Amino acid sequence: MINITLRQLRYFEALARHGHFGHAAEACAISQPALSVQIRELEDTLGMQLFERSARKVRLTGFGEEFHGRAQNVLRSVEELGDMARAARGGFTGRLRLGVIPTIAPYLLPDIVGRLAQRWPELDVHVRETLTSTLLRELAGGRLDAAILALPIDDPGLSEVELFSEEFVLVRPETDRAKPMPGADALREMRLLLLEEGHCFRDQALAFCNIRPSVTGDGLDGSSLSTLVQMVGAGLGVTLIPQMAVPVETRSAPVAVARFAPPAPQRRIGMVWRRTSPLTAQLGEIAEVVRQSAEKSAPQL
């Protein structure tokens, strides 16, 4: 019988994810030599090499790729055993690992976390803010319990609950406040400032304007909505932002905000989690808390 430990699997998964011994060791809160020893022992136990090693990076071998998928399944199942115990005890205690996309996190998280703490005082909320693709990968790997993001996701392995919809608004320089509201056709002729590639909000803005991703202007992309709004205030162009971001992002910039005529562009926000999660009932309650938070925070334009 091959003796593989959960510790080795966790270290293996971290190294596969980071592709670097130092970064993986830091993520696991151990020394790099200790991580290297555990990986080597795992390879010796298997009698197979899991990683190709170079001076700067490590990558999975063909066998390592296959092993990685199985290891993720094992680690996810172990996490769900703990979740089963939490669900059976009743109430909601322990750690909640919640992922949120960057175009939602700054505007809803403070109220959401406050509401969760009030309802479940013993709940320890850990927040992960990153792009949709990363959230889905970490959710599938068992490193997150749930994620708040833009729908649809269309993953048969995930439960998907729609929470609310919100419109996009146009942000333009204050000097353009009195100008007629442009439609999608007119926006295609303007310098439209967008988030960097990888943000789902970028794709939604492009879809509204019917602009192909390959023809998106002159590289004036921003890493955050705050950056985009400040660029607009400096006269570099116009942008779209979700309605929930207006109070925070426009308060210190010389910009004008305007709503589109119907049908206005909008996005659907939802919460997703693994269908196999034993915490399904509790996560459904959390989804309702998020919905209430969004209703309270919705700005009046």
C-alpha positions as CSV (number, residue, x, y, z in Angstrom):
1,M,0.0,0.0,0.0
2,I,1.4,3.4,-1.0
3,N,1.6,5.8,1.9
4,I,0.7,9.3,0.7
5,T,-0.1,11.9,3.3
6,L,-2.5,14.8,3.1
7,R,0.3,17.1,3.9
8,Q,2.2,15.9,0.8
9,L,-0.9,16.4,-1.3
10,R,-1.4,19.9,-0.1
11,Y,2.3,20.8,-0.7
12,F,2.1,19.2,-4.1
13,E,-1.0,21.2,-5.0
14,A,0.5,24.5,-3.9
15,L,3.7,23.8,-6.0
16,A,1.6,22.9,-9.0
17,R,-0.4,26.1,-8.6
18,H,2.5,28.5,-8.0
19,G,5.1,26.8,-10.2
20,H,7.8,28.0,-7.9
21,F,9.2,26.4,-4.7
22,G,9.6,29.7,-2.8
23,H,6.2,31.0,-3.5
24,A,4.6,27.6,-2.7
25,A,6.5,27.4,0.5
26,E,5.3,30.9,1.5
27,A,1.7,30.0,0.7
28,C,2.1,26.8,2.9
29,A,3.8,28.8,5.7
30,I,6.8,26.4,5.7
31,S,10.5,26.7,4.7
32,Q,11.4,26.0,1.1
33,P,13.8,23.1,2.1
34,A,10.9,21.5,4.0
35,L,8.6,21.7,1.0
36,S,11.3,20.3,-1.3
37,V,11.8,17.3,1.1
38,Q,8.1,16.5,1.1
39,I,7.8,16.7,-2.7
40,R,10.8,14.5,-3.1
41,E,9.4,12.0,-0.7
42,L,6.1,12.0,-2.5
43,E,7.9,11.3,-5.8
44,D,10.0,8.6,-4.3
45,T,6.8,6.9,-2.9
46,L,5.1,7.1,-6.3
47,G,8.3,6.1,-8.2
48,M,7.4,8.8,-10.7
49,Q,8.6,12.3,-11.3
50,L,5.8,14.9,-10.8
51,F,7.7,18.1,-11.8
52,E,10.2,19.3,-14.3
53,R,12.6,21.5,-12.5
54,S,14.5,24.5,-13.9
55,A,16.5,27.3,-12.3
56,R,13.5,29.7,-12.2
57,K,10.3,27.6,-12.5
58,V,8.9,24.1,-12.1
59,R,6.2,22.6,-14.3
60,L,4.2,19.4,-14.1
61,T,5.2,16.4,-16.0
62,G,2.6,14.5,-18.0
63,F,2.1,12.1,-15.1
64,G,2.1,15.1,-12.7
65,E,-0.8,16.7,-14.7
66,E,-2.9,13.5,-14.3
67,F,-1.9,13.2,-10.6
68,H,-2.8,16.8,-10.0
69,G,-6.4,16.3,-11.0
70,R,-6.8,13.3,-8.7
71,A,-5.1,15.1,-5.9
72,Q,-7.4,18.0,-6.2
73,N,-10.4,15.7,-5.9
74,V,-9.0,14.1,-2.8
75,L,-8.3,17.5,-1.1
76,R,-11.7,18.8,-2.0
77,S,-13.3,15.7,-0.5
78,V,-11.4,16.1,2.7
79,E,-12.6,19.7,2.9
80,E,-16.1,18.6,2.4
81,L,-15.8,16.1,5.3
82,G,-15.1,19.0,7.5
83,D,-18.1,20.9,6.0
84,M,-20.3,17.9,6.7
85,A,-19.4,18.1,10.4
86,R,-20.1,21.9,10.5
87,A,-23.5,21.4,8.8
88,A,-24.4,18.6,11.2
89,R,-23.6,20.7,14.3
90,G,-26.2,23.2,13.2
91,G,-25.8,27.0,13.0
92,F,-22.8,28.3,11.1
93,T,-19.4,28.5,12.7
94,G,-15.8,28.2,11.6
95,R,-14.2,29.5,8.4
96,L,-16.1,30.8,5.4
97,R,-13.9,31.3,2.3
98,L,-15.7,33.7,0.0
99,G,-14.4,34.9,-3.4
100,V,-15.5,38.2,-4.9
101,I,-14.7,39.8,-8.3
102,P,-12.9,43.2,-8.1
103,T,-15.9,45.2,-9.6
104,I,-18.0,44.1,-6.7
105,A,-15.7,43.7,-3.7
106,P,-15.0,47.4,-2.7
107,Y,-18.7,48.4,-2.9
108,L,-20.6,45.5,-1.2
109,L,-18.0,43.7,1.0
110,P,-18.0,46.1,4.0
111,D,-21.8,45.8,4.4
112,I,-21.8,42.1,3.7
113,V,-19.1,41.2,6.2
114,G,-20.9,43.4,8.8
115,R,-24.2,41.6,8.3
116,L,-22.6,38.2,8.4
117,A,-20.8,39.0,11.7
118,Q,-24.1,40.2,13.2
119,R,-26.0,37.1,12.1
120,W,-23.3,34.5,12.7
121,P,-20.9,35.9,15.3
122,E,-18.7,32.8,15.3
123,L,-18.2,32.8,11.6
124,D,-14.7,33.5,10.5
125,V,-14.9,35.2,7.0
126,H,-11.9,35.0,4.7
127,V,-12.3,37.1,1.5
128,R,-10.5,36.4,-1.8
129,E,-10.7,39.2,-4.4
130,T,-9.6,38.2,-7.8
131,L,-10.8,37.6,-11.4
132,T,-13.6,35.3,-12.3
133,S,-11.4,32.7,-13.9
134,T,-9.3,32.4,-10.8
135,L,-12.3,32.2,-8.5
136,L,-13.8,29.4,-10.5
137,R,-10.5,27.5,-10.5
138,E,-10.1,27.8,-6.7
139,L,-13.8,27.0,-6.1
140,A,-13.4,23.8,-8.1
141,G,-10.2,23.0,-6.2
142,G,-11.9,23.3,-2.9
143,R,-10.0,26.4,-1.8
144,L,-13.1,28.6,-1.8
145,D,-16.6,27.8,-0.4
146,A,-18.5,30.2,-2.6
147,A,-18.0,33.2,-4.9
148,I,-19.9,36.3,-5.8
149,L,-19.5,37.2,-9.5
150,A,-21.3,38.1,-12.8
151,L,-23.6,35.5,-14.3
152,P,-24.0,33.3,-16.2
153,I,-21.3,30.7,-15.3
154,D,-23.0,27.6,-16.9
155,D,-20.9,25.1,-15.0
156,P,-22.8,21.9,-14.3
157,G,-20.7,21.3,-11.2
158,L,-21.8,24.5,-9.6
159,S,-25.0,25.7,-8.0
160,E,-25.8,29.2,-9.3
161,V,-28.2,31.7,-7.5
162,E,-29.0,35.0,-9.1
163,L,-28.9,37.8,-6.5
164,F,-29.7,41.0,-8.4
165,S,-29.2,43.0,-11.6
166,E,-27.7,46.4,-12.0
167,E,-27.2,48.9,-14.9
168,F,-24.0,50.3,-16.2
169,V,-23.7,54.1,-16.3
170,L,-21.6,56.4,-18.5
171,V,-18.9,58.4,-16.9
172,R,-17.5,61.3,-18.9
173,P,-15.6,64.6,-18.1
174,E,-17.6,67.2,-16.2
175,T,-17.3,69.5,-19.2
176,D,-19.4,67.0,-21.3
177,R,-22.3,67.0,-18.8
178,A,-24.7,69.0,-21.0
179,K,-23.9,67.0,-24.2
180,P,-26.5,64.5,-25.5
181,M,-26.3,61.0,-24.2
182,P,-24.5,58.9,-26.7
183,G,-25.8,55.5,-27.7
184,A,-23.8,52.3,-28.3
185,D,-23.0,53.4,-31.9
186,A,-21.6,56.8,-30.8
187,L,-19.5,55.1,-28.1
188,R,-17.7,53.1,-30.7
189,E,-16.4,56.3,-32.1
190,M,-15.2,57.7,-28.7
191,R,-12.1,56.8,-26.7
192,L,-13.7,54.1,-24.5
193,L,-11.5,53.4,-21.4
194,L,-11.7,49.8,-20.3
195,L,-10.5,47.4,-17.6
196,E,-7.5,45.2,-18.4
197,E,-8.1,41.9,-20.2
198,G,-9.4,39.2,-17.9
199,H,-12.1,41.3,-16.2
200,C,-15.6,40.1,-17.1
201,F,-16.8,43.7,-16.8
202,R,-14.5,44.6,-19.8
203,D,-16.2,41.9,-21.9
204,Q,-19.7,43.1,-20.9
205,A,-18.8,46.7,-21.9
206,L,-17.4,45.5,-25.3
207,A,-20.5,43.5,-25.9
208,F,-22.8,46.5,-25.3
209,C,-20.8,48.6,-27.7
210,N,-20.5,45.7,-30.2
211,I,-16.7,46.1,-30.2
212,R,-14.5,43.2,-31.0
213,P,-11.9,42.6,-28.3
214,S,-9.1,42.8,-30.9
215,V,-10.0,46.4,-31.8
216,T,-10.1,48.2,-28.4
217,G,-8.2,51.4,-28.9
218,D,-4.8,52.5,-27.9
219,G,-3.9,50.6,-24.8
220,L,-5.3,53.0,-22.2
221,D,-6.7,50.2,-20.1
222,G,-7.0,50.4,-16.3
223,S,-6.4,48.0,-13.5
224,S,-9.4,49.2,-11.5
225,L,-12.6,51.2,-11.9
226,S,-11.0,53.9,-9.7
227,T,-8.2,54.3,-12.3
228,L,-10.7,54.5,-15.1
229,V,-12.7,57.2,-13.5
230,Q,-9.6,59.2,-12.7
231,M,-8.5,58.9,-16.3
232,V,-11.9,60.2,-17.4
233,G,-11.5,63.1,-15.0
234,A,-8.2,63.9,-16.6
235,G,-9.9,64.2,-20.0
236,L,-8.5,61.0,-21.5
237,G,-11.9,59.5,-22.6
238,V,-15.1,58.0,-21.3
239,T,-15.9,54.8,-19.5
240,L,-18.7,52.6,-18.2
241,I,-19.0,51.5,-14.5
242,P,-21.6,49.5,-12.6
243,Q,-24.1,51.6,-10.8
244,M,-23.0,50.3,-7.4
245,A,-19.6,51.9,-7.9
246,V,-20.8,55.4,-8.5
247,P,-20.9,56.8,-4.9
248,V,-17.3,55.6,-4.2
249,E,-15.5,56.2,-7.5
250,T,-17.0,59.5,-8.6
251,R,-16.9,61.5,-5.4
252,S,-13.4,62.9,-5.9
253,A,-13.2,63.2,-9.7
254,P,-14.4,66.0,-12.0
255,V,-16.8,63.7,-13.9
256,A,-20.4,63.5,-14.9
257,V,-22.5,60.4,-14.6
258,A,-25.4,59.7,-16.9
259,R,-27.8,56.7,-17.4
260,F,-28.5,55.1,-20.7
261,A,-31.9,55.1,-22.3
262,P,-33.7,51.7,-22.2
263,P,-32.6,49.1,-22.9
264,A,-29.6,50.0,-20.8
265,P,-26.6,47.8,-20.5
266,Q,-26.6,45.7,-17.3
267,R,-25.1,42.7,-15.6
268,R,-26.5,39.9,-13.5
269,I,-24.8,39.2,-10.2
270,G,-25.0,35.9,-8.5
271,M,-23.4,33.5,-6.0
272,V,-22.1,30.1,-6.9
273,W,-20.8,27.1,-4.9
274,R,-20.1,23.4,-5.6
275,R,-23.2,21.3,-5.9
276,T,-21.5,18.7,-3.7
277,S,-21.0,21.2,-0.8
278,P,-22.5,20.0,2.5
279,L,-22.9,23.7,3.3
280,T,-25.5,24.2,0.6
281,A,-28.3,25.3,3.0
282,Q,-26.0,27.7,4.9
283,L,-24.7,29.2,1.6
284,G,-28.2,29.8,0.4
285,E,-28.8,31.8,3.6
286,I,-25.6,33.8,2.9
287,A,-26.8,34.5,-0.6
288,E,-29.9,36.1,0.9
289,V,-27.7,38.3,3.1
290,V,-25.8,39.4,0.0
291,R,-29.0,40.2,-1.8
292,Q,-30.2,42.4,1.2
293,S,-26.9,44.2,1.2
294,A,-27.1,45.0,-2.5
295,E,-30.6,46.4,-2.0
296,K,-29.5,48.6,0.8
297,S,-26.4,49.8,-1.1
298,A,-28.1,50.6,-4.5
299,P,-27.4,54.3,-5.3
300,Q,-30.1,56.6,-6.5
301,L,-29.0,58.4,-9.6
